[in-house]
Amino acid sequence: MRFGIISDIHGNLLALESVLEQLDAAGIDRLICLGDVVGYGPDPIECLDLVFDRDALMVIGNHEEAMLRPEIAKSFREVAREAIEWTSRRINAMRPDLVERIQQLPGMIYLESDLMLVHDSPIPGGRRYLVDETSAAPAFRGVDTSICLVGHTHLPGCFRRVGGDPSAVVESHVGSPGISLELDLDARFILNPGSVGQPRDGDPRAAYAVLDLDARRISWRRAGYDIPAAQARTLASGLPARAAERLALGA
């Protein structure tokens, strides 16, 4: 079974279309989305429709939760808060049916016996950024399958821990484009595909991954897209200028 793994699309339709085109060419069996389809970008409705139309396995992200619960948005930084408020107004006015679908999204999905999906951390409660070995080590307490897929950080990469010992050393690997990693059976992994719509690793191209569960191998990939056009769409929508500027920076 080969899965296309996407996350953190953030209303960037042009980036999502480019990634889906590459995944179609790669011949994946199923699409997995790790949340945050909305927020920051100007096309949340179109992005949600694309992901739902693909029958993707999808968990809810913190930006979807903030759209449903305004008290969560209050803790966001200014640009993120303004963008999710804009997104909420737009979807509620134009496509309330999407609100109902978002409300039905689970916080965690188990797939077969090998795979669990979550937006930010396998440990329930609160939002956590797994950015290094120190932050990832305690998260392995919540990993009860061999592979856990997460998004949220906008940083492609991998954390690996051998065996079930909570004190075991956690290794990290950067998910650079073209890098492929074998997922050995005697270890557990937390894997992040990076962000489709707003990468933060210095590479502005849309990030995603392909996971071959039978071969136990993941590969990280990038898709170029028309960034100036995406910036123009963002500015024309009335969203904060910073949301457009950072697209070209990969930051």
C-alpha positions as CSV (number, residue, x, y, z in Angstrom):
1,M,0.0,0.0,0.0
2,R,1.5,3.3,-1.1
3,F,0.2,6.5,0.6
4,G,0.6,10.1,-0.4
5,I,1.2,12.1,2.8
6,I,0.2,15.8,3.0
7,S,-0.2,18.3,5.8
8,D,-0.6,22.0,6.6
9,I,-2.0,23.0,3.2
10,H,-3.3,26.3,4.8
11,G,-5.5,27.4,2.0
12,N,-2.8,27.4,-0.6
13,L,-4.7,25.9,-3.6
14,L,-1.9,26.3,-6.2
15,A,0.6,24.4,-4.0
16,L,-2.0,21.6,-3.3
17,E,-2.8,21.2,-7.0
18,S,0.9,20.8,-7.8
19,V,1.4,18.2,-5.1
20,L,-1.7,16.2,-6.1
21,E,-0.5,16.3,-9.7
22,Q,2.8,14.7,-8.7
23,L,1.0,12.1,-6.5
24,D,-1.3,11.1,-9.3
25,A,1.7,10.6,-11.5
26,A,3.3,8.5,-8.7
27,G,0.3,6.2,-8.6
28,I,-0.4,6.2,-4.9
29,D,-3.2,4.0,-3.5
30,R,-4.6,6.5,-0.9
31,L,-4.2,10.0,0.3
32,I,-3.5,10.9,3.9
33,C,-4.0,14.4,5.2
34,L,-2.7,15.4,8.6
35,G,-4.8,18.5,9.1
36,D,-4.6,22.2,8.8
37,V,-6.1,22.4,5.4
38,V,-7.3,25.9,6.3
39,G,-5.7,29.0,7.7
40,Y,-3.3,31.7,6.3
41,G,-4.2,31.1,2.6
42,P,-7.0,32.5,0.4
43,D,-8.6,29.2,-0.8
44,P,-9.7,27.2,2.2
45,I,-13.0,26.1,0.5
46,E,-11.3,24.9,-2.7
47,C,-8.6,23.0,-0.7
48,L,-11.1,21.3,1.6
49,D,-13.2,20.2,-1.4
50,L,-10.1,18.8,-3.1
51,V,-9.1,16.8,0.0
52,F,-12.6,15.6,0.7
53,D,-13.2,14.7,-2.9
54,R,-10.1,12.5,-2.8
55,D,-11.6,10.5,0.1
56,A,-8.4,11.2,2.0
57,L,-7.8,9.8,5.5
58,M,-7.8,13.0,7.4
59,V,-7.4,14.1,11.0
60,I,-8.4,17.5,12.3
61,G,-5.7,20.2,12.7
62,N,-5.4,23.0,15.2
63,H,-6.5,25.6,12.6
64,E,-9.6,23.6,11.9
65,E,-10.3,23.4,15.6
66,A,-9.7,27.2,16.0
67,M,-12.3,27.7,13.3
68,L,-14.8,25.7,15.3
69,R,-13.8,27.1,18.7
70,P,-12.9,30.8,18.6
71,E,-11.3,30.7,22.0
72,I,-8.5,28.6,20.5
73,A,-7.8,31.3,17.9
74,K,-7.2,33.8,20.7
75,S,-4.0,32.1,21.6
76,F,-2.7,32.4,18.0
77,R,-0.2,35.0,16.9
78,E,-1.7,38.0,15.1
79,V,-1.3,36.8,11.5
80,A,-2.7,33.3,12.2
81,R,-5.5,34.7,14.3
82,E,-6.6,37.2,11.6
83,A,-6.4,34.6,8.9
84,I,-8.5,32.0,10.8
85,E,-11.1,34.6,11.6
86,W,-11.2,35.5,7.9
87,T,-11.4,31.8,7.0
88,S,-14.2,31.1,9.5
89,R,-16.3,34.0,8.2
90,R,-15.8,32.9,4.6
91,I,-16.7,29.2,5.1
92,N,-19.6,29.9,7.4
93,A,-21.1,32.3,4.9
94,M,-20.4,30.4,1.7
95,R,-20.2,26.7,2.6
96,P,-21.6,25.8,6.0
97,D,-21.7,22.2,4.9
98,L,-17.9,22.1,5.2
99,V,-18.2,23.2,8.8
100,E,-20.2,20.0,9.5
101,R,-17.6,17.9,7.7
102,I,-14.8,19.4,9.7
103,Q,-16.7,18.8,13.0
104,Q,-16.7,15.1,12.1
105,L,-13.0,14.8,11.7
106,P,-11.2,12.6,14.3
107,G,-8.2,13.7,16.3
108,M,-6.4,10.4,15.6
109,I,-6.7,7.6,13.1
110,Y,-5.3,4.0,13.3
111,L,-4.7,2.3,10.0
112,E,-4.2,-1.5,10.1
113,S,-1.7,-2.4,12.9
114,D,1.3,-0.4,11.7
115,L,0.2,3.2,11.4
116,M,-1.4,6.0,13.4
117,L,-2.2,9.5,12.2
118,V,-2.4,12.7,14.3
119,H,-1.9,16.4,13.6
120,D,0.7,17.4,16.2
121,S,1.6,14.8,18.8
122,P,0.5,11.2,19.7
123,I,0.1,12.3,23.3
124,P,-3.5,13.7,23.8
125,G,-4.0,17.1,25.4
126,G,-2.5,20.4,24.3
127,R,-0.6,21.3,21.2
128,R,3.0,20.2,20.9
129,Y,5.7,21.0,18.3
130,L,8.0,18.0,17.8
131,V,11.0,19.9,16.4
132,D,14.0,18.0,17.9
133,E,15.0,14.9,19.8
134,T,14.2,16.6,23.2
135,S,10.6,17.4,22.2
136,A,10.1,14.1,20.4
137,A,11.4,11.8,23.1
138,P,8.4,12.1,25.4
139,A,6.0,11.9,22.5
140,F,7.0,8.3,21.8
141,R,5.1,7.3,25.0
142,G,2.0,7.8,22.9
143,V,3.2,5.8,19.9
144,D,1.6,2.4,20.1
145,T,2.2,1.4,16.4
146,S,5.5,1.1,14.5
147,I,4.8,4.3,12.5
148,C,3.2,7.6,13.6
149,L,2.5,10.4,11.1
150,V,2.4,14.0,12.3
151,G,2.3,17.5,10.8
152,H,2.0,20.8,12.6
153,T,5.7,21.9,12.6
154,H,5.9,22.5,8.8
155,L,9.3,20.8,8.9
156,P,9.8,17.5,7.0
157,G,11.7,14.9,8.9
158,C,11.8,11.8,11.0
159,F,12.4,10.7,14.6
160,R,13.4,7.2,15.4
161,R,13.6,5.2,18.6
162,V,14.7,1.6,18.9
163,G,12.6,-0.7,20.9
164,G,10.0,0.1,23.6
165,D,12.3,1.5,26.2
166,P,11.2,5.1,27.0
167,S,14.8,6.0,27.9
168,A,16.2,4.9,24.6
169,V,18.0,7.4,22.5
170,V,15.9,9.2,19.9
171,E,17.5,9.9,16.5
172,S,16.4,12.6,14.1
173,H,16.6,12.8,10.3
174,V,15.8,15.8,8.1
175,G,13.4,15.0,5.3
176,S,15.3,16.6,2.5
177,P,13.9,16.4,-1.0
178,G,14.8,13.1,-2.7
179,I,15.8,11.4,0.6
180,S,14.4,8.0,1.1
181,L,14.5,6.2,4.5
182,E,14.0,2.5,5.3
183,L,11.7,2.0,8.3
184,D,13.3,-1.0,10.1
185,L,11.1,-3.3,12.1
186,D,12.9,-3.1,15.4
187,A,12.3,0.7,15.7
188,R,9.4,3.1,16.1
189,F,9.1,6.2,14.0
190,I,7.4,9.6,14.1
191,L,7.4,10.9,10.5
192,N,6.5,14.4,9.3
193,P,5.9,15.2,5.5
194,G,6.4,18.9,6.0
195,S,3.9,21.6,4.8
196,V,2.2,21.8,1.4
197,G,1.1,25.4,1.7
198,Q,3.6,27.1,4.0
199,P,7.0,25.3,4.4
200,R,9.3,26.6,7.1
201,D,12.5,24.9,6.4
202,G,13.9,27.5,4.0
203,D,12.7,25.7,0.8
204,P,9.5,27.5,-0.5
205,R,8.4,24.5,-2.6
206,A,5.4,22.5,-1.4
207,A,6.5,19.6,0.7
208,Y,5.0,16.1,0.9
209,A,6.0,12.5,1.3
210,V,5.2,9.1,-0.1
211,L,5.0,6.1,2.3
212,D,5.3,2.6,1.0
213,L,3.9,0.6,3.9
214,D,4.7,-2.8,2.3
215,A,8.3,-1.9,1.6
216,R,8.5,0.1,4.8
217,R,10.1,3.1,3.1
218,I,9.3,6.8,3.1
219,S,10.5,9.4,0.6
220,W,10.3,13.1,1.0
221,R,9.5,15.2,-2.1
222,R,8.9,18.8,-3.2
223,A,6.6,20.3,-5.8
224,G,7.3,23.7,-7.4
225,Y,4.3,26.0,-8.0
226,D,3.6,29.6,-9.0
227,I,4.5,31.4,-5.8
228,P,4.0,34.9,-7.1
229,A,0.4,33.9,-8.2
230,A,-0.3,32.5,-4.8
231,Q,1.0,35.7,-3.1
232,A,-1.2,37.8,-5.4
233,R,-4.3,35.7,-4.5
234,T,-3.5,36.1,-0.8
235,L,-3.1,39.8,-1.0
236,A,-6.2,40.2,-3.2
237,S,-8.3,38.4,-0.6
238,G,-7.5,40.9,2.1
239,L,-5.5,38.5,4.2
240,P,-2.4,39.8,6.1
241,A,0.5,40.7,3.9
242,R,2.8,38.6,6.0
243,A,0.9,35.5,5.0
244,A,1.8,36.2,1.4
245,E,5.4,37.4,2.0
246,R,6.5,34.2,3.8
247,L,5.5,32.0,0.9
248,A,8.6,33.0,-1.0
249,L,10.9,32.5,2.0
250,G,10.0,29.1,3.1
251,A,9.9,30.4,6.6
